[in-house]
């Protein structure tokens, strides 16, 4: 959920000098006097579990150390905060958060709605790869910060013959009640389209194959949840397999669970997350919110933040976390993307709400 800059004067006065000094790690005493007053805190919407812990270590804590501004993490789910931000901007009120850590698709909806600030004059954008640039939008109403894969995570002892080759392997009766999906099906729609015998070229016009496969999976009584749930379920031995972002599987593995992940023959969804700022913030708070995002685009910030998530970032020269170089969940080279499914943000923005509703209808039926 990004925002457009309404007052560029103050930002440009300090961004190239003091802002750059701040975000290259120099102490706060080096900041120029003309920088706006510091708020007591800024509020960053985030996901819980390993997600917020990684952000805190890589970006939030260093930001507080450099500026003295506390960072409060609001763990309201992205889909729940969205209408609250939209309403605040529409009514001319100060939004409930300063920064939204969001999916790119959700953020694109907010950008198209005109509730996001423009981030195109962040100095550290010059050091990012093409992945940082939002596709199909003018300028930078949001900044992509990393990519990720919705892998098929699994317990090796539940698949003694080796990694599952297909999403259809989850239809084995022994996995009834032992698999998990996101509660809106995100990440699963596209591989389900292929597993159900359909074509990716038919998205979004004809997704009958997807829904047919979702109905088959529904008969397996899957657990439905959000990011922190997957790690907990694996740790508690409640599930054997899940369609989830690799970060959740990595979190369980780092906590001692024997866990692996794979990209089945039908493929896995690849997507990006981003940071954005809603409109209507006080001028000084907007300035410092932008400094936070600028810090998140440094090599130092990305290295620590994304080590915690196990995800490839948007700044060149990052070192993959231990064991993830060449991993299918950590694509960096063109050939790494050959079995990953990438559907344009425009298509997702136009159809995602309907897909979520259809998935929930099937699961609740």
C-alpha positions, 0 to 999 in steps of 0.5 A, spaced: 500 500 500 504 505 497 503 513 497 504 519 493 508 524 495 504 531 496 510 535 499 516 534 495 520 540 497 522 538 504 524 531 502 528 533 496 532 538 501 534 532 505 534 526 501 540 526 497 544 529 503 542 527 510 537 522 508 543 518 504 547 519 510 542 516 515 541 510 510 548 508 509 548 507 516 552 514 519 550 516 526 544 520 527 548 526 529 550 527 522 543 529 520 542 536 517 538 541 521 533 542 516 530 535 517 523 535 519 521 534 527 521 526 528 515 523 531 515 518 537 514 512 533 512 510 526 507 504 525 509 499 520 503 493 518 507 487 518 505 479 518 507 475 524 511 470 526 518 469 522 516 475 518 515 480 523 522 478 527 526 478 520 523 485 519 525 488 526 532 485 526 533 487 519 530 494 518 526 496 524 531 496 529 537 499 525 532 505 523 530 506 531 538 506 532 539 511 527 533 515 528 531 514 535 524 513 532 520 507 535 517 502 530 511 499 532 508 493 528 501 492 527 499 485 525 493 486 522 492 482 516 493 486 509 486 484 507 483 487 513 487 493 514 486 495 506 479 498 507 481 502 513 486 505 510 482 506 504 476 509 508 481 514 512 484 517 505 477 518 502 475 521 508 481 526 509 483 523 516 490 521 518 491 513 516 492 508 521 499 506 519 505 509 516 507 504 512 504 498 509 508 491 508 503 488 503 503 483 497 504 487 490 497 485 488 494 488 494 498 494 493 497 495 486 489 496 488 491 501 493 495 505 488 490 504 482 485 507 487 490 513 488 491 512 496 498 511 495 504 516 496 510 516 490 516 513 492 520 515 486 525 520 489 528 515 494 535 515 493 536 508 494 532 506 488 538 507 484 541 501 487 535 496 486 534 491 480 528 491 475 524 487 480 523 493 485 519 496 479 512 495 480 509 493 473 504 496 469 504 503 474 507 509 473 513 511 477 513 508 484 507 508 488 510 502 491 516 499 491 517 491 491 522 489 496 523 481 494 520 475 491 518 469 493 515 462 491 509 458 494 512 452 494 510 445 496 513 444 503 513 437 506 515 432 511 520 427 508 518 422 512 511 422 509 514 421 502 519 416 503 519 415 496 522 422 495 519 429 494 512 429 491 512 430 483 505 433 483 500 437 486 496 431 485 500 427 490 496 430 495 490 427 493 492 420 497 487 418 502 493 418 507 493 425 507 486 427 509 486 432 514 494 432 514 495 438 508 494 446 509 493 451 504 492 459 505 484 460 507 483 464 501 487 459 496 492 464 494 498 461 491 494 455 489 490 457 484 495 457 478 498 450 480 491 447 481 489 450 474 494 446 471 493 440 476 486 440 474 488 439 466 487 446 464 492 451 461 495 457 464 493 461 458 486 460 460 487 464 466 482 468 467 477 467 462 476 459 464 478 456 470 474 451 471 480 446 471 482 450 477 476 449 481 475 442 479 482 441 483 480 445 489 474 441 490 478 434 490 483 437 495 477 440 499 475 432 500 482 432 503 479 436 509 485 441 509 487 446 514 486 453 512 490 459 515 495 464 515 503 465 515 504 464 522 499 458 522 503 453 517 510 454 521 506 452 528 502 446 524 509 443 522 512 444 528 506 441 532 506 435 527 499 437 525 500 437 517 505 433 512 504 438 506 502 445 505 502 450 499 505 456 503 511 461 502 518 458 503 519 462 509 514 458 513 517 452 511 524 455 513 522 457 519 519 450 522 526 447 519 530 452 523 526 450 529 528 443 528 523 440 524 525 435 519 522 439 513 523 440 505 520 443 499 519 442 492 516 445 485 512 440 483 511 438 475 505 443 474 509 449 477 509 454 483 506 461 483 512 466 484 510 473 486 513 479 490 511 483 496 512 491 497 512 497 502 508 503 501 505 509 504 498 511 505 496 519 503 494 524 508 500 523 513 503 529 516 509 532 512 514 530 518 511 523 518 511 522 511 518 524 511 521 519 516 516 513 513 520 514 507 527 514 510 524 507 513 523 504 506 529 507 503 533 503 509 529 497 507 533 498 500 540 498 502 544 492 501 545 491 509 538 492 511 536 487 505 541 482 507 539 481 514 531 482 513 531 477 507 536 472 511 531 471 516 526 470 510 530 466 506 528 470 500 531 473 494 531 481 494 532 487 490 539 489 491 544 486 487 550 482 491 546 479 496 549 472 499 543 467 499 542 464 506 546 458 508 543 452 504 539 456 499 543 457 493 540 454 487 534 452 491 528 452 487 525 457 492 530 462 491 530 464 484 536 469 482 537 467 474 533 466 468 533 459 468 531 459 475 524 461 473 522 456 468 518 452 472 515 458 476 508 461 474 508 468 474 501 472 472 501 479 471 499 484 477 493 487 472 490 480 471 491 478 479 488 485 481 482 484 476 480 477 479 483 476 485 477 478 490 473 473 485 478 467 486 478 468 493 471 468 494 470 462 489 475 458 493 472 460 500 465 458 497 468 451 495 471 450 502 465 452 506 460 448 501 
